[in-house]
Amino acid sequence: MEIINHLQPGPDGHAAVYTKIVKGVEMEHPKEAVVLVVGGGGRCHAIVDALSRSPQVGKIYCAPGNAGIAAQAECVPLKETQVEQLRDFAREKGVDLTVVGPEVALAAGIVDVFTAAGLRIFGPSKAAAVIESSKDFAKQLMAKYNVPTAAYRTFEDYDAALEYVRNGSFPVVLKYDGLAAGKGVVIPETFDEAEHTLKDMLLDDKFGKGKVVVEEFLTGPEFSFMCFVDGGNVYPMALSQDHKRAYEGDKGPNTGGMGAYSPLPFISDEDKEYAMEHIMKPVASAMVKEGRPFKGVLYGGLMKTPSGIKVIEFNCRFGDPETEVVLPLLESDIYDIFSAVADGGPMPEIKWEDKSSMGFVMASKGYPGSYDKGHVIEGLEDASDPDVRIYHMGTAEKEGKILTAGGRVLMVIGSGDTLKSAHDKALEAVGKIKCDNLFYRRDIGWRVL
């Protein structure tokens, strides 16, 4: 049977009606999905961009959004954690599906609130989001179900933690137990550094009141393995690698991520299969057994160590900046994928483009420490190219000008047949963007180029 979808533009500029022609019989199919994306950074811009490519999606709202997202969605002045107000907004606007970007909204229980109201939403419940909101929970889960990870101990008491670290080896990995916007992991190389970090986390409550996980230091290349998960069903995405350190040569403090790329030549098909069968699938099954079934994106931060692939961390949502390089490679309709997970229905075939993607983050000078906002950004139109996407991470619009409004401000992504061509496309575009208060790493992908 031949089915042809014709998109008919509606009065507001969005497609309003599909005309299906089945065996020569024309039938109107009025289904224009209204979607709400919760969040406002580069990850959410990538999600909005992917949804805008779906012929099933008409109107997109984004709360709170940013100056770049505003070109593809109507931005709504609601914070990610205002879950009741977001629920009321979704009801009022007849939203068909809500997609959650940031972990703070998930940890605040947005999925539970929407589900209780009978609203369709993509993301894990608060009980399942604990796999990210508590590092200690994740470590206990892995220990219970024999998932390979680094040896660890968890501490609430500063003196006990300090004594344990004093008697251990360096470098050591110190993780704040709760959410810390990607900045709660420190790898001290000396006892003095460790002492200072433990004081920050356990005495001065730099990230809030919480515990600290002390882990053994593992070596090897890290990679990000994101999967769509619906209970015990796990569907892999393209692999990617993030660059956490602020400066070139992987120097400086950890950040939320200064760039990423996909695919990964150093991860074999056997490596990916091992990670699926020994890490991602067992963890999804473990969450079901623990009465916390996971629905949404399960992010595995993994490392290929000399003794095999091990887990560094889990996140309960799309990674940032990995999402920005992975979703442009998705050939399938993302609305179908989101709907299948939200509804617990059959998953459509998920296809990935056989291309490479690489992105460079342009950040405010001083990031991840203190930085100024409000600097004018110019040259965005000059940087546009069919093989370049520019996702806004922290921008605002004022009097027709785009201004810096965050630590990480823009991510410029190039695509090509090879990682080298993607790298060159992206860097060429970065060079056309002018702002006196932005910096970026030129060495994204240096391990494979």
Salt bridges, closest charged atoms under 4 A:
ASP49 OD2 - ARG53 NH1 2.91
ASP49 OD2 - ARG389 NE 2.88
GLU74 OE1 - LYS59 NZ 2.68
ASP88 OD1 - ARG87 NE 3.10
ASP96 OD1 - LYS31 NZ 3.10
GLU103 OE1 - ARG43 NH2 3.80
GLU103 OE1 - ARG317 NE 3.18
GLU132 OE2 - ARG317 NH2 2.68
ASP136 OD2 - LYS211 NZ 3.39
GLU163 OE1 - ARG166 NE 3.40
ASP200 OD2 - HIS196 NE2 3.61
ASP204 OD2 - LYS199 NZ 2.93
GLU215 OE2 - LYS139 NZ 2.79
GLU215 OE2 - LYS175 NZ 3.15
ASP230 OD1 - LYS295 NZ 2.81
ASP242 OD2 - LYS244 NZ 3.19
ASP250 OD1 - ARG441 NH2 2.88
ASP250 OD2 - ARG447 NH2 2.58
ASP271 OD2 - LYS304 NZ 2.67
GLU277 OE2 - LYS281 NZ 2.92
GLU290 OE2 - LYS144 NZ 2.70
ASP320 OD2 - ARG408 NH2 3.58
ASP343 OD2 - ARG120 NH2 2.86
ASP385 OD2 - LYS425 NZ 3.59
ASP387 OD2 - LYS425 NZ 3.97
ASP424 OD2 - LYS420 NZ 2.74
ASP424 OD1 - HIS423 ND1 2.92
GLU428 OE2 - LYS432 NZ 3.74
ASP436 OD1 - HIS375 ND1 2.93
ASP443 OD1 - ARG441 NE 2.84
